[in-house]
Amino acid sequence: KIYGDGLFDITSPESRDQLLRRRCSHILRILLEYERVVVSKKAPAKGSSQESGNSDDVARKLVDLWTKYVLCFEMLEMEIELHLVDQVWPTLIELCAACKNPSSFDDGGKEVEPILRLPSIVWDDIASVLSLVLLSDAPTMRKLGLFRFLGGYAGIESTVTAKESGTVQNSVTESVYMKNPKAKYKIKKKTGIKTSAEPAPLSIVSIGFVVDVVIRSYDSLIGTKVGTNIQIDEGGKLISEDVTCLLKTFMSNYVKTLATAEEDNCRLSSLVSAVFGSKLIDTHKIRTVALLYRS
């Protein structure tokens, strides 16, 4: 909250949280710059061992990856223009791919000097960035974030693969047929989102993120002037979508993914307990609760 004289109000929790996020991103940027300098000084000289060169490559890749993460975080934290926010998704897809496959930054089990080792990107890091869009104060940005995330444009696979589900016909491709909705706003793009990185599996999405961020974001759009319909120009083709249909499909595929997960069978029961719990029913609109039950 900014007063007329330019002073920043830090008395409200929202203002303190925003100030803390921006300071943390600034500190992280400084640490990454220092790490990049250290890595550059450790560049292998001619005739050095191959193992040393591989370790330096791993360190440089991690620095580059975290630098992209900070840039995405800062843009989504400070920007509210939809056409600028829409440029972040290709980088998010790359970050999600690294989250899915941390072994791509592995050095084969060789010990690396601790100062050259940065942590890998995990789902909690991706969730923090996505939450900036899905829980934004601007309802149009929340709707755009839901469209990108639920539609599979944010680096997370939106469908259930044949390996995760035995019924390929019902889960791999689920078409949504709908009449042409009247969009509340339009977004024009010259080209669609294209990237060579493969999306991360749906199973990496945490239950807390689905319940506290995705469902909450959708519920905030119900009954507003913004609505749930969206029109977007992808590659010169106008696409009309309703995020209600996307959320229904996402929740159905998410349940199938948890039901067929081999590593943790307790996640599905946790999701059911959260969706059918009194907390969600008491704090969400009837339309949202009915949609979740039907999914």
C-alpha positions in Angstrom: 0.0 0.0 0.0 1.5 3.3 -1.1 0.4 6.6 0.5 0.1 9.8 -1.5 3.5 11.1 -0.2 5.2 8.0 -1.6 5.7 6.3 1.8 5.3 2.5 2.0 2.8 1.2 4.5 4.3 -1.8 6.3 1.5 -2.1 8.8 -0.6 -4.4 6.7 0.4 -8.1 6.4 0.1 -8.0 2.6 2.5 -5.1 2.4 5.0 -6.8 4.7 4.8 -10.0 2.7 5.3 -8.2 -0.6 8.3 -6.3 0.8 9.8 -9.5 2.2 9.4 -11.3 -1.1 11.1 -8.5 -3.0 14.0 -8.3 -0.6 14.5 -12.1 -0.7 14.6 -12.1 -4.5 17.1 -9.2 -4.4 19.3 -11.2 -1.9 19.0 -14.3 -4.0 20.1 -12.4 -7.1 23.2 -11.1 -5.3 24.1 -14.6 -4.2 23.7 -16.0 -7.7 26.0 -13.3 -9.0 28.6 -14.2 -6.5 28.2 -17.9 -7.3 28.6 -17.1 -11.0 31.9 -15.3 -10.3 33.2 -18.3 -8.2 32.3 -20.7 -11.0 34.0 -18.6 -13.6 37.2 -18.5 -11.6 37.0 -22.3 -11.3 36.9 -22.7 -15.1 39.0 -25.7 -16.1 42.4 -24.9 -17.7 43.8 -26.6 -20.7 44.9 -30.2 -19.9 42.7 -30.4 -16.8 40.7 -33.6 -16.0 37.4 -34.3 -17.6 35.8 -34.8 -14.2 36.6 -31.3 -13.1 35.1 -29.9 -16.3 31.9 -31.8 -15.8 31.5 -30.5 -12.3 32.0 -26.9 -13.5 29.4 -27.5 -16.2 26.9 -28.7 -13.6 27.6 -25.7 -11.4 27.1 -23.3 -14.4 23.8 -24.9 -15.4 22.5 -24.6 -11.9 23.5 -20.9 -11.7 21.8 -20.3 -15.1 18.7 -22.1 -14.0 18.3 -20.3 -10.7 18.9 -17.0 -12.5 16.0 -17.7 -14.8 13.9 -18.5 -11.7 14.7 -15.2 -10.0 13.9 -13.3 -13.2 10.5 -15.1 -13.5 9.8 -14.4 -9.8 10.6 -10.7 -10.1 8.5 -10.2 -13.2 5.5 -11.9 -11.8 5.9 -10.1 -8.5 6.1 -6.6 -10.0 4.3 -6.8 -13.4 0.5 -6.6 -13.8 0.3 -6.2 -17.6 -1.1 -9.4 -19.1 1.0 -9.4 -22.3 4.2 -9.2 -20.2 3.1 -11.9 -17.8 2.3 -14.1 -20.7 6.0 -14.1 -21.8 7.0 -16.0 -18.6 5.4 -19.4 -19.4 8.2 -20.8 -21.8 10.8 -20.2 -19.0 8.4 -21.8 -16.4 8.2 -24.9 -18.7 12.0 -25.1 -18.6 12.0 -24.8 -14.8 9.4 -27.5 -14.4 11.3 -29.8 -16.7 14.4 -29.4 -14.4 12.1 -30.0 -11.4 10.9 -33.2 -13.0 14.4 -34.5 -13.8 17.0 -33.2 -11.3 19.4 -35.9 -12.6 19.9 -33.7 -15.7 22.1 -31.5 -13.4 23.7 -34.5 -11.7 27.5 -35.0 -12.1 27.3 -38.7 -12.0 27.8 -39.0 -8.2 31.1 -37.3 -8.1 31.8 -35.1 -5.1 31.8 -31.4 -5.9 33.2 -28.6 -3.8 30.3 -27.4 -1.6 30.5 -23.8 -2.7 29.9 -24.8 -6.3 26.8 -26.8 -5.5 23.4 -25.1 -5.6 20.2 -27.0 -4.7 18.0 -28.3 -7.5 14.7 -26.8 -8.3 11.9 -28.5 -6.4 8.1 -28.3 -6.7 7.8 -25.9 -3.8 9.9 -23.4 -5.7 7.7 -23.7 -8.8 4.6 -23.4 -6.6 5.8 -20.1 -5.2 6.1 -18.6 -8.6 2.8 -19.9 -9.8 1.1 -18.6 -6.7 2.1 -15.1 -7.6 -0.2 -15.3 -10.7 -2.9 -17.6 -9.4 -3.4 -15.5 -6.2 -2.8 -12.1 -7.8 -4.8 -9.1 -6.7 -5.8 -8.7 -10.4 -8.7 -11.1 -11.3 -7.7 -11.0 -15.0 -4.3 -12.2 -14.2 -5.7 -15.0 -12.0 -7.9 -16.1 -14.9 -4.9 -16.1 -17.3 -2.9 -18.1 -14.8 -5.6 -20.7 -14.4 -5.9 -21.0 -18.2 -2.2 -21.5 -18.6 -1.8 -23.9 -15.7 -4.9 -26.0 -16.2 -4.4 -26.1 -19.9 -0.9 -27.5 -19.7 0.9 -24.4 -20.8 2.8 -23.9 -17.5 5.1 -26.9 -17.7 2.8 -29.4 -15.9 1.2 -32.2 -17.9 -2.5 -31.6 -17.8 -3.5 -35.2 -18.9 -3.0 -38.6 -17.5 -0.4 -40.7 -19.4 -1.1 -44.3 -20.4 1.5 -45.4 -17.9 -0.3 -43.8 -15.0 -3.7 -45.0 -16.0 -4.9 -48.3 -17.4 -7.9 -46.8 -19.2 -6.2 -44.9 -22.0 -9.4 -44.1 -23.9 -10.9 -42.2 -20.9 -7.9 -40.5 -19.5 -5.2 -39.7 -22.1 -7.4 -37.5 -24.2 -10.5 -35.9 -22.8 -12.1 -33.4 -25.1 -14.2 -30.5 -23.9 -17.0 -29.5 -26.2 -18.6 -26.1 -25.5 -20.4 -23.3 -27.1 -18.6 -20.1 -28.0 -18.5 -18.2 -24.7 -18.5 -14.5 -24.5 -15.1 -13.5 -23.2 -14.6 -10.8 -20.7 -11.3 -9.8 -22.2 -9.0 -10.7 -25.1 -5.3 -11.4 -25.3 -3.5 -11.3 -28.6 -0.3 -13.1 -29.3 1.6 -13.5 -32.5 2.7 -17.0 -31.9 1.8 -19.8 -29.5 4.1 -20.9 -26.7 6.7 -23.2 -28.1 9.5 -24.9 -26.1 11.6 -28.0 -26.5 11.4 -28.9 -22.8 9.0 -31.7 -21.9 6.3 -31.0 -19.3 6.6 -32.3 -15.8 4.2 -35.1 -14.7 1.0 -34.2 -13.0 2.1 -36.3 -10.0 4.6 -33.6 -8.8 1.9 -31.1 -8.0 1.2 -31.1 -4.3 -2.2 -31.5 -2.8 -1.8 -28.3 -0.8 -1.1 -26.3 -4.0 -4.3 -27.7 -5.6 -6.5 -27.0 -2.6 -5.0 -23.7 -1.3 -4.0 -22.1 -4.6 -5.7 -23.5 -7.7 -9.2 -24.1 -6.2 -9.0 -20.9 -4.2 -8.0 -18.9 -7.3 -11.0 -20.4 -9.3 -13.4 -19.7 -6.5 -12.3 -16.0 -6.4 -13.6 -15.6 -10.0 -17.1 -16.9 -9.4 -19.6 -14.2 -9.3 -17.3 -11.5 -10.6 -17.4 -9.3 -13.7 -14.3 -11.0 -15.0 -16.0 -14.4 -15.1 -14.4 -17.7 -16.1 -14.5 -17.4 -19.9 -11.4 -16.4 -21.8 -10.5 -15.8 -25.4 -6.8 -15.9 -26.5 -5.1 -15.6 -29.8 -2.6 -18.5 -30.3 -0.7 -18.5 -33.6 -3.3 -16.4 -35.3 -6.2 -18.7 -34.2 -8.7 -17.4 -31.7 -9.3 -19.9 -28.9 -12.3 -19.7 -26.6 -12.1 -21.6 -23.3 -13.9 -21.7 -20.0 -11.6 -22.4 -17.0 -14.5 -24.2 -15.4 -14.2 -27.0 -17.9 -10.4 -26.9 -17.6 -10.6 -27.2 -13.8 -13.0 -30.1 -14.0 -10.8 -32.0 -16.4 -7.7 -31.2 -14.3 -9.3 -32.4 -11.1 -10.5 -35.6 -12.7 -7.0 -36.4 -14.1 -5.3 -35.4 -10.9 -7.5 -37.9 -9.0 -6.6 -40.6 -11.5 -2.9 -39.8 -11.2 -3.0 -40.1 -7.4 -5.0 -43.3 -7.6 -2.5 -45.0 -9.8 0.6 -43.6 -8.1 2.8 -46.4 -6.8 5.1 -44.4 -4.5 2.5 -43.0 -2.2 -1.0 -44.3 -1.8 -1.9 -41.8 1.0 -2.0 -38.8 -1.2 -5.4 -39.6 -2.7 -7.0 -40.0 0.7 -5.5 -36.7 1.8 -7.0 -35.0 -1.3 -10.4 -36.5 -0.6 -10.3 -35.4 3.0 -9.4 -31.9 2.0 -12.1 -31.6 -0.7 -14.8 -33.1 1.4 -13.7 -31.4 4.6 -15.7 -28.8 6.4 -13.1 -26.1 5.9 -13.3 -26.1 2.1 -17.1 -26.3 2.1 -17.5 -23.5 4.6 -15.1 -21.1 2.8 -15.9 -21.7 -0.9 -18.9 -20.9 -3.1 -21.5 -23.5 -3.8 -20.7 -23.6 -7.5 -17.0 -24.4 -6.7 -17.9 -27.2 -4.3 -20.4 -28.7 -6.8 -17.8 -28.7 -9.5 -15.3 -30.5 -7.3 -17.8 -33.2 -6.4 -18.7 -33.8 -10.0 -15.0 -34.1 -10.9 
